[in-house]
Every structure is written in structure tokens, then in C-alpha cells.
Amino acid sequence: MLEFHTLTIADREAYQAVSLRSGRRNCNFTFANLVGWQFWFRTEVCILPDAVVLRFTLDGERAYMLCMAGTPCCDLLQAICDDCGGRMTLLGLEDDQIDCVNALMRECGSADASATNAITQLHIDTIKQRNQYDYIYRRADLASLAGGKLKAKRNHVNKFLSEYPDFEYRPLEPSMFDECRRLETLWREERGDTNPEYGDTILAEQRVMETVFAHWDALGMIGGSIWLGGHMVAFTYGAAVTHDCIDVCVEKADRNIDGLFSVINQQFCSHLPEQYVYVNREEDMGLEGLRKAKLSYHPEILLTYNDVHIA
């Protein structure tokens, strides 16, 4: 039987003992993201020696994510199926995990043909969620912007450097959070997000940011900022998702300054510890402009995301 409890910051050490060595670079496994959005998804956690089971409540229904440092087993799938009363929804499975789950379900079902438990019902429905695919890049590529494919990005950065030779890059620190708040408000106003449809999401994102700021060190955050004339004009921050991959959780910049988003991205990656071979810049949410921008950096990995419903 799985024992769940509400996810809190106190779970970080035990959670990351599994997640950091899992090899799964899905941004949804970033502990800072999980803590920040806990209020939204009502996230609960069960931490096992080689696995973390995350339980969410979506539209009144339970759904699960598995962060495995080992291989999934029938017993674990059976326990999840028991927990949700016979209907199981697994979120965020990569393509290679789909085959594994299908094989396990067949194994579980054939182990005891007369069994009446829910996991012997092998109806599996897999839904690809293209809007949730993560864009993962090599940190060295984003830092150097070398090669023909990234020439346009390199030109944006070089133009900025020629126009603002006195810019400063500073690691993000708690003393700068008021400047971050000011810039985030400016960024939001420039976007023109006045549509009530987006109001709840915007307020939620602000709440997540405040949670991160309030627990910056406890969450192990890493951030950077760009300054012109003593004022912050861009900031970003992220946290480890695995030992070799950092997840960029937030990136904001003054839209009136040409090339600034390219600069904060390049500078942040240039100053990251070398242990981070990969940078996860998260999903595009199906937004055409954002998808085009993320693809223009030529990701090393387009990390697949599938929802699996078993009933």
C-alpha cells in the first residue's frame, strides 16, 4: 500500500535522492516546480527507495507521475491501481517508458489469469501531449552560440554587446527580488495580458515566484540577471532536475531592449557550473511563437510527454 503525504520543502533531500539520479530530465520532476505549484495541483508524494510516486488531483480525478531510479515493477503499478480504485492515469511518460509500461501490464495480467484485481484489465489508452514536450539543449551550445545554426542568436547577442558594452551580469540574490518583482510587472504589462481568461494563470505564476523567493536557498535555486545603468533589465532562475541537467523555470526581460532574451539565456548558461551538461527550457504550451523560438535554438533533445490511461 502506498502512503502519500502533502509535498513540502522538507521532502527535498529524500525526493532528490531518487530524482537526481533517475536520468529523467522532465521539468515536471524539478523539485522547485513541484513545491511552487503544489497549491495548484494539490501534489502529494510517496517516496520509495528507488522511486517517487507523485499524486495530483486534476478536475476531481487522481493522476500520477513516476520518477524512477530503478525499473518499474508490477507491484508498483498494482499499488497505484489499487490507490486510485481501478482506473489509472499516468502523466508525463517518455516514449521509451510506454513500451515498458505496456510490457509490464501484459506481465501483470498474465501472471494470474484468474485474478480479479484491476491491473489485469489491459485496456491502455496513450495520448501524446506535443504541447508538453520539453526542449533540452547542451549548455555549451547555449553558452557559446557557435556554428551556423545559431548564427542569428549570436548576432543578436553581439548587437546587444556593441550597443551596451557596460552591461553587467550578476548572479541572482535575495537582495534583488524587489527588482525582479518590478521587472515581472513590466514584462506582464508589455505582454498585454489583460484577458480575464489568463488572469488565474498569471496570479498563479506570481504566487509560484513568491514561493521560490521565500525559500530560495532551501530549494537550491540558481539565478542570473542583466543590469544596465544600475537597473535590472532581465533575470532568470532554475534548479537541478538531474545531476547533469538544470531546468530553467523563469526568464523575464524588458521587451523594449533588442536581443535581451538571447543575452540573458547566453549569459546564464555561460555562468552555470560545468556539471550541467544539459539545460531544460521547458515546454512551449502550444503557443506558436514560443514553439518557433524554442526550435530556433535547435534542441539536442525534444523530450516526449505522453499521458497513459489504464482502465
CORDANOR-V779684 format. One record per residue. N is the residue number from 0. SS is DSSP state (alpha for helix, beta for strand, coil for the rest). PHI is phi in whole degrees, -180 to 180 (999 if undefined). NEAR is the number of other ideal C-beta (glycine too) atoms within 12 Angstrom. Layout:
n = (N	N)
ss = (SS	SS)
phi = (PHI	PHI)
near = (NEAR	NEAR)
This chain:
n = (0	1	2	3	4	5	6	7	8	9	10	11	12	13	14	15	16	17	18	19	20	21	22	23	24	25	26	27	28	29	30	31	32	33	34	35	36	37	38	39	40	41	42	43	44	45	46	47	48	49	50	51	52	53	54	55	56	57	58	59	60	61	62	63	64	65	66	67	68	69	70	71	72	73	74	75	76	77	78	79	80	81	82	83	84	85	86	87	88	89	90	91	92	93	94	95	96	97	98	99	100	101	102	103	104	105	106	107	108	109	110	111	112	113	114	115	116	117	118	119	120	121	122	123	124	125	126	127	128	129	130	131	132	133	134	135	136	137	138	139	140	141	142	143	144	145	146	147	148	149	150	151	152	153	154	155	156	157	158	159	160	161	162	163	164	165	166	167	168	169	170	171	172	173	174	175	176	177	178	179	180	181	182	183	184	185	186	187	188	189	190	191	192	193	194	195	196	197	198	199	200	201	202	203	204	205	206	207	208	209	210	211	212	213	214	215	216	217	218	219	220	221	222	223	224	225	226	227	228	229	230	231	232	233	234	235	236	237	238	239	240	241	242	243	244	245	246	247	248	249	250	251	252	253	254	255	256	257	258	259	260	261	262	263	264	265	266	267	268	269	270	271	272	273	274	275	276	277	278	279	280	281	282	283	284	285	286	287	288	289	290	291	292	293	294	295	296	297	298	299	300	301	302	303	304	305	306	307	308	309	310)
ss = (coil	coil	coil	coil	beta	beta	coil	coil	alpha	alpha	alpha	alpha	alpha	alpha	alpha	alpha	alpha	alpha	alpha	coil	coil	coil	coil	coil	coil	coil	alpha	alpha	alpha	coil	alpha	alpha	alpha	alpha	alpha	alpha	coil	alpha	alpha	alpha	alpha	coil	coil	beta	beta	beta	beta	beta	coil	coil	beta	beta	beta	beta	beta	beta	beta	beta	coil	coil	beta	beta	beta	beta	beta	beta	beta	beta	coil	coil	coil	coil	coil	alpha	alpha	alpha	alpha	alpha	alpha	alpha	alpha	alpha	alpha	coil	coil	coil	coil	beta	beta	beta	beta	beta	beta	coil	alpha	alpha	alpha	alpha	alpha	alpha	alpha	alpha	alpha	alpha	alpha	alpha	alpha	alpha	alpha	alpha	alpha	coil	coil	coil	coil	coil	coil	alpha	alpha	alpha	coil	coil	coil	beta	beta	beta	beta	beta	coil	alpha	alpha	alpha	coil	beta	beta	beta	beta	beta	alpha	alpha	alpha	alpha	alpha	alpha	coil	coil	coil	alpha	alpha	alpha	alpha	alpha	alpha	alpha	alpha	alpha	alpha	alpha	alpha	alpha	alpha	alpha	alpha	coil	coil	coil	coil	beta	beta	beta	beta	coil	coil	alpha	alpha	alpha	alpha	alpha	alpha	alpha	alpha	alpha	alpha	alpha	alpha	alpha	alpha	alpha	alpha	alpha	alpha	coil	coil	coil	coil	alpha	alpha	alpha	alpha	alpha	alpha	alpha	alpha	alpha	alpha	alpha	alpha	alpha	alpha	alpha	alpha	alpha	alpha	alpha	coil	coil	coil	coil	coil	coil	coil	beta	beta	beta	beta	beta	beta	beta	coil	coil	beta	beta	beta	beta	beta	beta	beta	beta	beta	beta	beta	beta	coil	coil	beta	beta	beta	beta	beta	beta	beta	beta	beta	coil	coil	coil	coil	coil	coil	alpha	alpha	alpha	alpha	alpha	alpha	alpha	alpha	alpha	alpha	alpha	alpha	coil	coil	coil	coil	coil	coil	beta	beta	beta	coil	coil	coil	coil	coil	coil	coil	alpha	alpha	alpha	alpha	alpha	alpha	alpha	alpha	coil	coil	coil	coil	coil	beta	beta	beta	coil	coil	beta	beta	beta	beta	beta	coil)
phi = (999	-83	-111	-103	-144	-62	-67	-137	-61	-63	-84	-56	-61	-67	-63	-74	-60	-95	-66	-67	-102	-73	80	-92	-95	-61	-63	-71	-93	-67	-60	-61	-64	-62	-68	-61	-99	-58	-65	-81	-100	53	-68	-121	-140	-126	-105	-113	-56	-125	-157	-121	-108	-102	-120	-120	-116	-122	52	81	-111	-83	-141	-133	-127	-116	-111	-109	-98	-125	-102	-58	-132	-60	-61	-69	-62	-64	-65	-66	-62	-64	-63	-99	77	104	-115	-118	-118	-105	-105	71	-80	-78	-56	-67	-79	-62	-61	-64	-65	-60	-64	-64	-64	-65	-63	-65	-72	-86	-63	-150	-62	-92	-65	-107	-68	-65	-73	-77	-86	-95	-81	-120	-118	-107	-122	-73	-114	-58	-67	-103	-63	-88	-101	-119	-124	-77	-57	-61	-67	-70	-77	-92	53	-79	93	-66	-64	-108	-60	-63	-67	-62	-66	-61	-66	-64	-65	-61	-62	-73	-84	-131	-66	-98	-62	-124	-103	-131	-58	-75	-131	-55	-65	-99	-64	-64	-65	-62	-63	-62	-69	-63	-64	-61	-59	-66	-65	-69	-69	75	-78	-102	-66	-56	-59	-97	-58	-63	-65	-63	-63	-66	-63	-65	-65	-61	-61	-66	-63	-63	-61	-69	-129	-52	-70	-64	-90	70	-78	-129	-141	-146	-149	-116	-125	-130	56	83	-120	-71	-119	-160	-150	-153	-156	-159	-155	-66	-106	-138	-62	-111	-138	-109	-100	-84	-84	-142	-148	-130	-156	-70	-68	-80	-107	-58	77	-68	-65	-64	-70	-65	-63	-65	-69	-60	-66	-67	-100	-72	-58	-69	-62	-86	-77	-121	-126	-94	-104	64	-90	-105	58	79	-83	-58	-65	-68	-63	-61	-64	-69	-67	-66	-90	54	-61	-71	-136	-104	-79	-71	-144	-128	-101	-122	-111	-124	-144)
near = (14	27	13	26	20	21	33	23	27	17	28	29	17	23	38	30	21	32	43	31	24	33	24	41	40	40	39	40	43	43	45	42	41	43	36	36	27	30	20	22	29	23	35	27	38	30	30	28	14	20	34	39	40	46	35	32	21	19	10	8	20	31	32	43	43	43	43	34	25	19	21	36	24	26	21	33	41	30	28	41	36	20	26	29	14	20	24	41	33	42	34	37	39	37	21	18	32	26	18	26	38	26	21	34	34	20	22	32	27	16	19	14	12	9	17	11	22	25	36	25	20	24	18	29	20	25	20	19	25	19	21	28	32	38	39	37	41	30	32	21	28	43	28	18	33	17	16	11	19	28	16	19	32	26	19	28	33	21	19	32	23	15	17	24	11	14	28	21	29	27	25	36	21	19	15	26	24	17	29	38	19	19	36	33	19	23	33	24	17	18	21	11	20	12	11	10	9	17	14	14	18	23	17	19	26	24	20	30	37	21	28	39	32	19	24	28	17	21	35	29	39	33	42	37	37	43	29	27	13	11	22	37	36	44	47	45	39	40	39	37	40	32	22	25	39	42	45	43	40	39	38	38	36	34	19	16	29	21	32	36	35	33	42	43	43	40	36	39	39	24	26	34	21	15	15	33	26	37	44	41	45	37	30	26	20	14	15	12	14	21	23	12	22	34	18	24	36	25	29	23	24	26	38	28	35	31	32	37	24	34	21)
